[in-house]
Amino acid sequence: MASLSIASSETVRNVVAVLGDALALSPEVTASLERDTGLFGSLPELDSMAVATVLTALEDRFHILIDDDEVTGELFETVASLADFVAGKLGA
């Protein structure tokens, strides 16, 4: 069952920018990331060590706090799942 996306296109763009910066993705790879792009298991740059870097970058960019118990595999399933999580933290 697909989840309802709550993130605005601006939030998605900002999450993509964070992913590009935190994972040192090429501009071409960053530009190819869309809402339904798979993350963990699909992007070789996103390994278990890089997750902490991405989470810290999201906290800094969006001025949010991410608790350890909020980090699940589903969070990093797609760009949309990560953006929806951020939107939820922002109260959007």
Buried (B, 14 or more C-beta within 10 A) or exposed (E): EEEEBBBEEEBBEBBBBBBBBBBEBEEEBBEEBEBEBBBBEEBEBBEEEBBEBBBEBBBEBBEBEBEEEEBEEEBBBBBBBBBBBBBEBBEE
